[in-house]
Amino acid sequence: MVYSNKPMRRSALIGPWGVGAIVPFPNDESLMIAGLDMWRYSDSKTFIIKDERLQKRLGVQELRWPPDFRERNVDANNCNLKIPTVRFPTWHYCPFCGTMEKTTLYQQQPECSCYPWKNGRVCNPKFKKKRKLIPERFIVICPDGHIDDFPVAEWIHYGTGHTYNPETCTIRRSTGGTSAGLSGVYYECSCGVKKSIAGATKQGALERIGYECRGAKPWLGMAYDEDHNCGNTDVRVVLRGATNVWFADTRSSIYIPTDGAQSSQKIIGLLDIYYEKVCNSRVDGELNKEFIYLLADSHDVNGDELYEAFVRRSNGIEGLPSVTEEMSEDEYRLAEYQVLVKNSGSDAQRFHSKNYPITWYDPIISKYFKSISLVHKLQETRAFIGFSRAEPKEMTISERKKMLRLGDENWLPAIQVHGEGIFFEFNEITLQAWASRPEVIKRLKNLQDTYKQSKFGANSVGDIRPEFVLIHTFAHLIINQLSFECGYGSSSIRERIYCEKTTNEHGMYGVLIYTASGDSEGSLGGLVRQGSKGHIEDTIRDAIRNAAWCSSDPVCIQSLGQGPESCNLAACHNCALLPETCCECGNRLLDRGVVVGTLGDKSIGFFADLCR
């Protein structure tokens, strides 16, 4: 095992890196994050994250922090805990003489074997030390999640009548010639065959040489899966740093406080403090009633109420709907939405929001919103559940988790961050009346068709609702404006949309704009202050008016498709796009036209009156 002690934040192991991802390190070193079986925790209790709702949603017993290179994470033997990795790709070449060598998954970075003398030539007489080999740029990925080295030996020997013998054959890699493309990259074997890599990236190129997916899972230590041979011929040759090599699949959850109608604030505080201790003191699998009543006497609260509160939390109810792996993301967020639209939590808890009716604010925005909640405290848990390759692939949570380990341990890596935010609850009557207008539906028809044909929307059932596009675009515009006014970096502000894309089963019309960063930017207090009366009205008005004209107009506003896979209308980097970490949809399904109107018809915009 190659244990990495490289600078990598623990949050990066949830995304953009994670199990199965190739991480490029300095000095031309390429390592792949190993499976969860190799993540050793001698004392895992210090790394456990408590989030009962998300644990039930993912069907796991525990969520754990990844080790952090900046801290001294030690086990019982006083040894630093490090992130385990494997070496991938295994084909390496010398940047000076081109000699190639195939390593193992667990080998240290190889050095050129030509130094000082081999076959009558020297690798580099100017260097007294051996030259480190560089990992091959090209790899093979499978839509089923497998990944393998580019078949260098098979590629150059196919159809030549020569057979590759690793004991006698030496392969060299060279570049040059008149072409800067793939035709300028050559492999040459000591047996005399030579071939460029031109054409290797075309569909079916590897199938013609008899190559098929071997089910390789290097992150699990499996160069060849004999028990589950994939055999897929629809494999692709890509660069090891290409964006389609690894797509992370994460799930996040906002902590929800217990139902205040059933428990007093004092009992809620005792639940948060003593819940783990009470669970560890079970008698014959049942909660220790005697211990709970002693706890109630010492804190002067009703023993029966405290006992029932512990029972509700242990059963995962607490006035909230039950959580299962099979439930949809919208069903899961409904409980959060119901908490955000009212006063919830307190300063003593991990969540505290105060809801203000729209009449509290200036009438200039009362037409568009029903209420605004200022979230003084929130806690978000983000868990990594799996990944896909080649293209995003719809899979169940249980299928995703199988890709991360070989054993039967039941935990997932996660991080927990704290912050603040503003929740906008839209006026349902005004929004539905606007969304039913024929000109609005006609405006979004092209966007709906394009999204269904894209990789991300291939499994979408039904048309994208205008309400979702509007709320999503509004969130991007507000984030840009808040970043400008509050001083936050735009990448430290996130959106969490409470609106269904294609159906309307739960009647959610809101968006949470929040900071939940792992550093100090998550708790500066700027968002809550900006959401107060006398401030948020100007922020909304300025965001809408700034969006009325983009520096790329009229090209941007008249666009019929731009951005990732052409899944946007009037939205570009000059007006509505955000860093990828901010957006839940990968900067897709955006359109300024539904917010401020178009050049030909300003009335299409939901906020058209604010532009005047």
C-alpha positions in Angstrom: 0.0 0.0 0.0 1.2 3.5 -0.9 0.2 5.7 2.0 -0.2 9.3 1.0 1.1 12.1 3.2 0.5 14.7 0.6 -1.2 18.0 1.3 -4.9 17.2 0.8 -7.8 18.7 2.8 -10.2 16.1 4.2 -13.1 17.9 2.5 -11.4 17.2 -0.8 -11.9 13.5 -0.2 -15.6 14.0 -0.5 -15.2 15.9 -3.8 -13.5 16.7 -6.1 -11.4 13.6 -5.0 -12.4 10.4 -3.3 -12.2 6.6 -3.5 -11.4 5.6 -7.1 -10.2 9.0 -8.2 -6.8 9.7 -9.7 -5.0 12.5 -7.8 -2.2 14.3 -9.6 0.5 15.2 -7.1 3.7 17.3 -7.6 6.8 15.8 -9.1 4.8 13.9 -11.7 3.3 11.4 -9.3 -0.2 9.9 -9.9 -2.0 8.1 -7.1 -5.5 6.7 -6.8 -7.4 6.9 -3.5 -7.8 3.3 -2.2 -11.1 1.6 -1.1 -12.6 2.0 2.3 -11.3 -1.4 3.4 -7.8 0.1 3.6 -8.8 3.1 5.7 -7.6 2.0 9.1 -9.1 3.5 12.2 -7.8 2.0 15.5 -10.0 4.4 17.4 -12.8 5.3 15.0 -14.9 6.9 17.8 -12.9 10.1 17.5 -13.8 10.4 13.8 -17.5 9.6 14.0 -20.0 12.1 12.7 -23.5 12.0 14.2 -26.4 12.6 11.8 -29.1 10.1 12.4 -31.3 11.3 9.5 -28.5 11.0 6.9 -27.4 7.6 8.3 -30.8 6.2 7.8 -31.1 7.7 4.4 -27.8 6.0 3.3 -28.4 2.8 5.2 -25.1 2.9 7.2 -24.3 2.6 10.9 -21.7 5.3 10.9 -20.3 8.4 9.1 -16.6 9.1 9.6 -14.3 12.0 9.1 -11.4 11.3 6.7 -7.9 11.8 8.3 -6.5 15.3 7.8 -2.8 15.8 6.9 -2.7 19.0 8.9 -3.6 17.3 12.2 -1.8 14.6 14.1 -4.4 11.9 13.8 -2.9 9.0 15.7 -4.1 5.5 16.4 -3.5 3.4 19.6 0.1 2.7 18.5 0.8 6.5 18.2 1.1 6.2 14.4 -0.2 8.9 12.0 -3.3 7.9 10.1 -2.8 8.5 6.4 -5.0 8.2 3.4 -4.2 4.9 1.6 -3.5 5.1 -2.1 -2.4 2.8 -5.0 -0.2 3.7 -7.9 -2.2 4.2 -11.0 -1.5 4.2 -14.0 1.0 1.5 -13.6 2.7 2.1 -17.0 5.5 4.7 -16.6 8.1 6.1 -18.9 11.3 8.0 -18.7 11.0 11.6 -19.9 14.6 11.6 -21.2 15.1 8.2 -22.9 11.5 7.1 -23.2 12.0 3.6 -21.6 8.7 2.3 -20.3 8.2 0.1 -17.2 5.0 -1.4 -15.8 4.9 -1.2 -12.0 2.6 -2.8 -9.4 -0.2 -1.0 -7.6 1.8 -0.9 -4.4 5.2 0.1 -5.7 6.9 3.3 -4.9 7.5 5.8 -7.8 9.9 3.9 -10.2 13.2 5.2 -11.5 14.7 4.7 -14.9 16.5 1.4 -15.2 18.7 2.8 -18.0 21.0 4.6 -15.5 23.9 4.5 -15.7 24.4 2.0 -18.6 22.1 -0.4 -20.4 22.2 -1.6 -24.0 25.1 0.6 -24.7 23.5 4.0 -23.9 23.2 6.3 -20.9 19.9 7.8 -19.8 21.2 11.2 -18.8 24.9 11.6 -18.0 24.3 15.1 -16.5 22.3 13.7 -13.6 24.0 11.7 -10.8 20.7 10.5 -9.5 18.3 8.2 -11.2 15.5 9.8 -13.1 12.0 9.4 -11.8 9.5 7.8 -14.3 6.4 9.7 -15.3 3.0 7.9 -15.4 1.4 7.3 -18.8 -1.1 10.0 -19.9 -3.6 7.6 -21.5 -5.9 5.2 -19.6 -9.0 3.1 -20.3 -12.3 3.7 -18.6 -15.5 1.6 -18.6 -19.1 3.0 -18.2 -19.6 0.3 -15.4 -17.0 2.1 -13.3 -13.9 0.0 -14.1 -10.6 1.6 -15.0 -7.4 0.1 -16.6 -4.1 1.0 -18.1 -3.9 1.7 -21.8 -2.9 -1.7 -23.4 0.4 -0.4 -24.7 1.9 -3.9 -25.5 -1.3 -5.2 -27.2 -1.7 -1.9 -29.2 1.7 -1.9 -30.9 1.9 -5.7 -31.4 -1.5 -6.3 -32.8 -1.5 -7.5 -36.5 2.4 -7.4 -36.7 3.0 -11.1 -36.2 5.2 -10.4 -33.2 4.3 -11.5 -29.6 5.1 -9.3 -26.6 7.3 -11.0 -24.0 7.8 -8.9 -20.9 11.0 -10.8 -20.1 12.8 -9.9 -23.4 10.8 -6.9 -24.9 11.5 -3.3 -23.9 9.1 -0.6 -25.0 10.1 3.0 -25.5 7.8 6.0 -25.8 8.7 8.9 -28.0 7.1 12.1 -29.2 7.9 14.4 -32.1 7.4 14.6 -35.8 5.2 17.1 -37.6 2.1 16.5 -35.6 1.3 17.8 -32.1 -1.6 15.4 -31.8 -1.9 11.7 -31.1 -0.1 10.7 -34.3 3.1 12.3 -32.8 3.1 9.9 -29.9 4.9 6.6 -30.8 5.5 3.3 -29.0 8.5 1.3 -30.1 9.3 -2.2 -29.0 12.8 -3.8 -29.0 11.4 -6.6 -31.2 11.2 -4.0 -34.0 7.5 -3.0 -34.1 6.5 0.7 -33.9 3.1 2.3 -33.9 1.6 5.7 -33.0 -1.4 6.1 -30.7 -3.4 7.8 -33.5 -7.0 6.5 -33.6 -6.9 4.9 -30.2 -9.6 7.3 -28.8 -12.1 6.5 -31.6 -15.0 4.3 -30.7 -14.3 0.6 -31.2 -10.6 1.1 -31.6 -9.7 -1.2 -28.7 -12.4 -3.7 -29.7 -10.6 -4.2 -33.0 -7.4 -5.3 -31.3 -9.4 -7.8 -29.2 -9.4 -5.8 -26.0 -12.4 -5.9 -23.6 -12.9 -4.6 -20.1 -11.4 -6.9 -17.5 -13.3 -5.5 -14.6 -10.2 -3.9 -13.2 -10.7 -2.1 -9.8 -7.3 -0.8 -8.8 -8.7 1.1 -5.8 -9.7 -2.2 -4.4 -6.4 -3.9 -5.4 -7.9 -5.8 -8.3 -6.1 -5.5 -11.6 -8.4 -8.3 -13.0 -11.7 -9.4 -11.6 -11.9 -13.1 -12.3 -15.2 -13.6 -10.5 -17.0 -10.8 -12.2 -15.5 -10.4 -15.6 -17.0 -7.3 -17.2 -16.3 -8.0 -20.9 -17.7 -4.6 -21.9 -16.3 -3.6 -25.3 -17.7 0.0 -25.0 -14.6 1.3 -23.3 -12.9 4.6 -23.9 -9.3 5.8 -24.1 -9.0 9.1 -22.3 -6.4 11.3 -20.6 -5.9 10.4 -16.9 -6.8 13.9 -16.0 -10.0 14.1 -18.0 -13.2 15.3 -16.3 -15.1 12.1 -17.3 -12.7 9.8 -15.5 -14.5 10.2 -12.2 -17.9 11.7 -11.2 -18.5 11.9 -7.4 -21.9 11.1 -5.9 -22.5 12.8 -2.6 -25.5 13.2 -0.4 -26.0 16.1 2.0 -28.3 16.9 4.8 -29.2 19.9 6.9 -29.6 19.1 10.6 -33.2 19.4 11.7 -34.0 20.1 15.4 -36.5 18.1 17.3 -40.1 19.2 17.3 -40.5 22.0 19.8 -44.2 21.2 20.3 -43.3 17.9 21.8 -40.1 18.8 23.8 -39.0 21.8 25.8 -35.8 23.6 24.9 -34.2 22.2 28.0 -35.1 18.6 27.1 -33.8 19.2 23.6 -30.5 20.3 25.0 -30.2 17.2 27.2 -31.0 15.0 24.1 -28.1 16.5 22.2 -25.7 16.2 25.1 -26.5 12.8 26.5 -28.0 10.9 23.6 -24.9 8.8 22.8 -24.3 8.0 26.5 -27.9 6.9 27.0 -27.6 4.7 23.9 -24.4 3.1 25.2 -26.1 2.3 28.5 -28.9 0.1 27.1 -30.1 -2.8 29.1 -31.2 -5.9 27.1 -31.4 -3.7 24.0 -33.8 -1.3 25.7 -33.1 2.3 26.8 -32.0 2.5 30.4 -35.1 4.0 32.0 -33.6 4.3 35.4 -30.6 6.2 34.1 -32.9 8.6 32.1 -35.0 9.4 35.2 -31.9 10.1 37.3 -30.7 12.4 34.5 -34.1 14.1 34.6 -34.0 14.6 38.4 -30.5 16.1 38.3 -31.5 18.7 35.6 -35.0 19.4 37.1 -37.1 18.2 34.1 -40.0 15.8 33.8 -38.8 12.2 33.7 -41.6 10.9 31.5 -41.1 13.7 29.0 -37.4 13.1 28.8 -37.8 9.3 28.5 -40.3 9.7 25.6 -38.0 12.2 23.9 -35.2 9.7 24.0 -37.5 7.0 22.6 -38.6 9.3 19.8 -35.0 10.1 18.8 -33.9 6.5 19.0 -36.8 5.5 16.7 -35.9 8.4 14.3 -39.3 10.0 14.5 -39.3 13.2 16.7 -42.2 14.5 14.8 -40.5 14.0 11.5 -41.4 11.6 8.7 -39.5 8.3 8.7 -36.4 8.1 6.5 -35.5 5.2 4.2 -33.0 4.4 1.5 -35.8 4.2 -1.1 -37.2 7.7 -0.6 -36.6 10.3 -3.2 -34.4 13.4 -2.6 -37.5 15.6 -2.7 -39.2 13.5 0.0 -36.0 13.8 2.1 -35.9 17.5 1.8 -39.5 18.0 2.6 -38.8 17.8 6.4 -36.1 20.4 6.1 -38.5 22.7 4.1 -41.2 22.4 6.8 -38.6 23.5 9.4 -37.3 26.4 7.4 -40.7 28.0 6.8 -41.2 28.6 10.5 -39.3 29.6 13.6 -37.1 26.6 14.6 -34.4 25.6 16.9 -32.5 27.9 19.3 -29.0 29.2 19.9 -28.4 26.2 22.2 -28.9 23.8 19.3 -27.2 23.1 16.0 -29.9 24.8 14.1 -31.6 28.2 14.6 -33.8 30.0 12.2 -36.3 32.9 12.6 -39.1 33.3 10.0 -40.4 36.7 9.0 -43.6 37.1 7.0 -43.1 39.1 3.8 -45.2 42.0 5.3 -42.3 42.7 7.6 -40.3 43.8 4.6 -40.7 46.6 2.0 -43.7 46.1 -0.2 -41.5 46.2 -3.3 -40.8 42.5 -2.8 -44.1 41.4 -1.2 -45.5 40.3 -4.5 -42.9 37.6 -5.1 -42.3 36.0 -1.7 -44.4 34.6 1.1 -41.7 34.8 3.8 -38.0 35.0 4.5 -36.2 33.0 7.2 -32.9 34.1 8.6 -30.9 31.0 9.5 -28.5 32.1 12.3 -27.0 28.6 12.7 -27.1 25.5 10.6 -25.1 22.3 10.3 -24.6 20.4 7.1 -23.3 16.9 6.7 -22.0 15.8 3.3 -21.3 12.1 2.7 -19.6 10.4 -0.2 -21.6 7.3 -1.4 -19.9 6.4 -4.7 -18.8 7.4 -8.1 -19.3 6.7 -11.8 -17.1 6.9 -14.9 -17.4 8.0 -18.5 -20.8 9.7 -17.8 -23.0 10.2 -14.7 -25.0 7.1 -14.2 -28.2 6.6 -12.2 -27.8 3.9 -9.5 -29.4 3.1 -6.2 -27.5 4.0 -3.0 -26.9 0.4 -2.2 -25.3 -0.2 -5.7 -23.1 2.9 -5.3 -21.8 1.7 -1.9 -20.7 -1.7 -3.3 -18.1 0.1 -5.5 -16.3 1.5 -2.4 -15.2 -1.7 -0.6 -14.9 -5.5 -0.7 -15.7 -6.1 3.0 -18.9 -5.8 4.9 -18.1 -2.8 7.1 -21.0 -0.3 7.2 -19.7 3.2 7.2 -19.1 6.0 4.7 -16.7 9.0 4.7 -18.3 12.4 5.4 -17.6 15.9 6.6 -19.6 18.2 8.7 -19.6 22.0 8.3 -21.4 24.9 10.0 -22.7 28.2 8.7 -25.6 30.5 8.3 -28.0 31.4 5.6 -31.1 33.0 4.1 -34.2 31.0 3.1 -36.6 32.5 0.5 -40.1 31.1 0.4 -41.8 32.1 -2.8 -45.4 33.1 -3.2 -47.0 29.9 -4.4 -50.1 31.6 -6.0 -48.1 34.2 -7.9 -45.5 31.7 -9.0 -48.0 29.1 -10.3 -50.0 31.8 -12.2 -46.7 32.9 -13.9 -45.6 29.4 -14.7 -48.9 28.6 -16.4 -48.6 31.4 -19.0 -48.2 30.1 -22.6 -45.3 32.4 -23.4 -43.3 31.1 -20.4 -44.0 27.5 -21.4 -43.0 28.2 -25.0 -39.8 29.9 -23.8 -38.6 26.8 -21.9 -39.6 24.2 -24.5 -36.2 24.1 -26.2 -34.5 23.9 -22.8 -36.6 20.9 -21.8 -35.9 19.0 -25.0 -32.2 19.6 -24.8 -32.0 18.5 -21.2 -33.8 15.2 -21.9 -31.2 14.5 -24.7 -28.3 15.2 -22.3 -26.4 12.7 -20.2 -27.6 14.3 -17.0 -31.3 14.4 -18.0 -31.5 11.1 -19.9 -33.5 9.4 -17.2 -35.7 12.5 -16.5 -39.4 11.8 -16.5 -41.6 14.7 -17.5 -40.8 18.2 -18.4 -38.7 20.6 -16.4 -41.0 22.9 -14.5 -40.7 26.7 -15.1 -40.8 27.1 -11.3 -37.6 25.1 -10.8 -35.7 27.1 -13.6 -36.8 30.4 -12.0 -35.9 29.5 -8.5 -32.6 28.0 -9.6 -31.6 31.1 -11.7 -32.7 33.4 -8.9 -30.4 31.6 -6.5 -27.5 32.1 -8.8 -28.2 35.8 -9.2 -28.6 36.3 -5.5 -25.3 34.5 -4.7 -23.5 36.7 -7.1 -24.9 39.8 -5.5 -24.3 38.6 -1.9 -20.8 37.8 -2.8 -20.3 41.3 -4.0 -22.0 43.0 -1.0 -20.9 40.7 1.9 -17.3 40.0 0.8 -17.7 36.2 0.7 -16.0 34.3 -2.0 -18.7 33.1 -4.4 -17.3 29.5 -4.0 -18.1 29.6 -0.2 -21.8 30.2 -0.8 -24.1 27.4 -1.8 -27.6 26.8 -2.9 -30.1 24.2 -1.7 -33.3 24.2 -3.8 -36.6 23.1 -2.4 -38.6 22.6 -5.5 -39.3 19.5 -7.6 -38.0 19.5 -11.1 -40.8 17.7 -13.0 -43.6 17.0 -10.5 -45.4 18.8 -7.8 -46.2 16.3 -5.1 -44.9 18.2 -2.1 -45.7 21.8 -2.9 -42.2 23.2 -2.1 -41.2 26.6 -3.5 -38.1 27.8 -1.8 -34.3 28.1 -1.9 -31.7 28.2 0.9 -28.7 30.4 0.3 -26.1 29.5 2.9 -22.4 29.4 3.8 -21.2 26.0 4.9 -17.5 26.2 4.5 -14.9 24.2 6.5 -13.0 27.4 7.4 -13.8 30.8 9.0 -15.8 31.9 6.0 -18.7 29.7 7.2 -19.5 31.9 10.2 -18.8 35.5 9.5 -22.4 36.6 10.1 -22.7 38.5 6.9 -25.5 36.6 5.3 -27.9 36.9 8.2 -27.2 40.6 8.5 -27.8 41.1 4.8 -31.1 39.3 5.1 -32.5 41.7 7.6 -35.2 44.3 6.9 -33.8 47.3 5.0 -31.0 45.3 3.4 -32.4 42.3 1.6 -34.8 44.4 -0.4 -31.9 46.3 -2.0 -30.0 43.1 -2.5 -32.9 41.5 -4.4 -33.5 44.6 -6.5 -29.9 45.1 -7.4 -29.5 41.4 -8.3 -32.5 41.6 -10.7 -31.5 44.9 -12.2 -27.9 43.7 -12.8 -29.2 40.6 -14.5 -31.3 42.7 -16.9 -28.2 43.2 -19.0 -25.2 40.9 -19.5 -22.0 42.0 -21.0 -22.4 39.3 -23.6 -25.9 40.5 -24.7 -27.6 40.4 -27.1 -25.8 37.1 -27.8 -26.5 35.7 -24.3 -30.2 36.7 -24.0 -31.0 35.4 -27.5 -29.2 32.0 -27.0 -31.2 28.8 -27.7 -28.7 26.7 -25.8 -25.3 27.3 -24.1 -23.3 26.1 -21.2 -22.7 22.4 -20.2 -24.4 20.2 -22.9 -26.3 23.3 -24.0 -28.7 22.9 -21.0 -29.0 26.7 -20.4 -30.7 29.5 -22.3 -29.7 33.0 -21.3 -26.9 32.2 -18.8 -23.2 32.5 -19.2 -20.1 33.2 -17.1 -20.7 36.9 -17.3 -24.2 36.8 -15.7 -25.5 33.6 -14.0 -22.9 30.8 -13.9 -21.2 30.0 -10.6 -18.3 27.8 -9.4 -19.2 24.1 -9.6 -19.2 23.8 -5.8 -22.1 26.3 -5.4 -24.6 24.7 -7.8 -26.6 21.5 -7.3 -27.2 21.0 -11.0 -23.7 21.6 -12.4 -24.6 25.0 -13.9 -27.5 23.6 -15.9 -31.1 24.6 -16.2 -30.6 28.3 -16.0 -32.3 31.2 -17.8 -32.2 34.9 -17.1 -35.2 35.3 -19.5 -37.6 33.8 -17.0 -36.3 36.2 -14.3 -36.1 39.5 -16.1 -37.7 38.9 -19.5 -36.3 38.9 -23.0 -35.6 41.6 -25.5 -38.8 41.0 -27.3 -41.0 40.4 -24.3 -40.1 41.8 -20.9 -43.3 40.5 -19.4 -42.1 36.9 -19.4 -39.8 37.7 -16.5 -41.2 36.8 -13.1 -39.4 39.9 -11.6 -40.0 42.1 -14.6 -41.5 44.8 -12.4 -38.4 45.2 -10.4 -36.4 46.1 -13.6 -38.5 49.2 -14.2 
